[in-house]
Amino acid sequence: MKKMKTKTKVLFMAVILLTSVVLSGCVGNSAGEEKKGESSSSDSGSSSAKSAVIIVTDDIGREIPVPYPCERTVFLVENAMNSMYAVGGADEISGIGAVWYEDTKAPFFRAIDPSYDEKRLSRGSEQPSTETIATADPQVVFLWASDWGSEDIKAIEETLNTSVYGVYIDSLDDLQRQMKTLSKLIGKEERGEEVIELMNESMEKVTDVTGALSPGEKPTVYWMWGDVYGTAGLNSTANALIERAGGINVLNNWTNETKNVEHPVLNLEALLALDPEVIYMWNNENLDPVNITSGDTVDGIDFSTWSEISAVKNGRVYEISDPFVYDFHSPRLPLAMMHVAKDLHPDKFAALNLTAETDQYYVDVYGVHYPGFEPA
């Protein structure tokens, strides 16, 4: 399979919207602990209707107004869509954009959302046009964005006059804050907390062990993204994954100031100097661990030049075996943590049955078995 890529506070404030047109799909809601703005209007021959609006902060710090409870969302980013499904939001997804390697993933999505095919707005990894997005009548559109200046955000907001939620995850806290926001948007906060608790309980099966390790028991790890010399910075979700799985990001020993960004890029000389004890690859369809340990030349990179790296000499080059199951920018992060921990510390996690853990996790979070996606 090909590799796949990819801070949220919810602020509720009173917003009074006096207008003759109610935001479609908004449903009045009784006041809870948080304040929600109410908009009322009346149509000829119909009773007065009320709709609420809440203000949420997206992953890049932008405050956006969203109808509450939100009933129609469009996802142009898969990771966040997985989170919406986990918190019970299948019915609130009205449109789906790019899905990388859809042939592999479609059976899962169809199992948890019978209307999946009808919601698709484009084919494969192609994103839909703004005009096509409009056909889903979204109240909020989710897309990947790293900063406020995103042209994609600007285009959708200006053309469709709808809110856009910028998705950007670079820590576990980011992921769980996002899940809380999604569950609040659709009025399913309890389910959101339940999924977060399931995540925490699953991660504790790893951290209860790795938390007791001494620094000397933790190998230094070079995380290898698909661009080979691109790696996990110290402020990234992959870094947190390495640490919780019982490793030490080798970039802790690098003096370059870019080590703190999410995706720094090294060169051969820097990698040789860092000499990681483990190399952990994100799934790469063109490259396998054996290519590295055998010193093959792949995509123009001569891996024989890596022969003196400790990880290569000791055969400690691993790979995320399934980038969908172990997508750690989604609620499946605990499964990725187990996967990595078993490779870093095979003796300490010999009793952890990853197949059984994966099946039970899919049942608890998505209501289907894995593999096969039969209803639980």
Secondary structure, DSSP 4 states (H G I P E B T S, - for coil): ---------EE-----EE-SSPPTT-------SS--EEEEE--TTS--EEEEEEEEE-TTS-EEEEEES---EEESSHHHHHHHHHTT-GGGEEEE---TTHHHHHHHHHHH-TTHHHHB-SSTTPPPPHHHHHTT--SEEEEE-SSTT-HHHHHHHHHH--EEEEE---SHHHHHHHHHHHHHHTT-HHHHHHHHHHHHHHHHHHHHHHTT--GGGSPEEEEE-TTSSB---SSSHHHHHHHHTT-EEGGGG---GGGGSSS-B--HHHHHHH--SEEEEPP-TT--HHHHHTT-EETTEEGGGGTTSHHHHTT-EEE-S-TTTT-TTSTTHHHHHHHHHHHH-TTTTTT--HHHHHHHHHHHHHSB-TTT--B-
